[in-house]
Every structure is written in C-alpha cells, then in structure tokens.
Amino acid sequence: MPKTLTEHDKSCLSRIKTNFGQLFRQAGELYDFRPAILGGICMRESKGGEILDKNGLGDKGHGHGLFQIDDRSFPKFCADHARCLNPITNLLMACRVLRDIRSQVLRECVQFKVDYTPLQFERMILAGYNGGADHAVHALRWGEDQDTYTTGKDYSAAVELFAEFYESDPTPEGDEGTNQYANSRKEGDKV
C-alpha cells in the first residue's frame, strides 16, 4: 500500500462520502465507529462499489456488496442476495461484524495480557475484519504488525490512510447511496 493516495483514490473516497456519508455517520453513532473508518473499509473492500462485478460481488464471488460480506462466514445473510447487497443492510452487517471483532479483540487482549495503544486497538479491529481477530491479536502479542495476516499485509494501514483522507475531505456527506450503489457503478452496469 502506498504511503500516499492517488488522485483516483481521492476521487473514489469523495464519491463514497457523497453517496454514503450520512449513512456511515448514523451507523457509526449506533455502533460507536468513526464514519471515516467505515468509509475507509468501504474503499478498501469495494472502492464504493466500483470494483464489484455486475452482480455486486467481489472476492471470486464470495464477497457481497460494499463491505464484501463473505458468504462462507455469513451464509444466511448472503443467501438473500437483494438484502445483502442493499447498502444499508450491508453496512449494518459490517458494523455488527466489527462490533463482534472489537469484543473478541478486547477479550483476547485481557486474557493474554496484551497492552495496546488506542491506534493499535483500532488497527486490530480492522485487521480482524479482514484476517480474523485471533490473527490480529496474535500478531500484536508476538510483536508482529497487526497486518501480518491480512490481504496484502497492509489492510488496517490502508484503511487508516483512507480514513484520514475521508475525515479531512471537505466533500459534504450525502445519502444518495440509499439508492443501490448510486453513482458508483460504471454507466451501463446493472446490479
């Protein structure tokens, strides 16, 4: 992951904020996550829907929607294709997953007496979203980077970088995303 964002990355993040910013703020308040972190995850997982196939899938058909909810981990949720692709229900499911990971990371840090900074805790949650909470805690416990077991070995660092831009971006938050991936698909694509 580069230490700086490309102009395309910045454009995607601004579009994500315009399309889904109000939803991220509301869900963030409900589940106690920064909206910028939700924006960063959305960027890393699907670039706001831009890199999903015409059926709204990614990860070789296993990741569903903006937050790439995996049908191998959440088969019941993903069985209802329309529901799991809806930006609101996809976001809320991602928040539930993040909440559960946060609880697991906290339990394991207490159990194994792992000390962490607030940033390390947040990065363990993010790394856990991608590579599993056990792996994220294990990495910190053994002095490894939290991203050791994530895709590209940079998941939480990338999400933090995206979140930093999202937070500083003056683009107004919008809620156009309530319409299935509004403005995130290429013209002619149908979901």
Secondary structure, 3 states (H helix, E strand, C coil): CCCCCCHHHHHHHHHHHHHHHHHHHHHHHHHCCCHHHHHHHHHHHHHHHCCCCCCCEEHHHCEECCCCEECCCCHHHHHCHHHHHCHHHHHHHHHHHHHHHHHHHHHHHHHCCCCCCHHHHHHHHHHHHHHCHHHHHHHHHCCCCHHHHCHHHCHHHHHHHHHHHHHHCCCCCCCHHHCCCCCCCCCCCCC
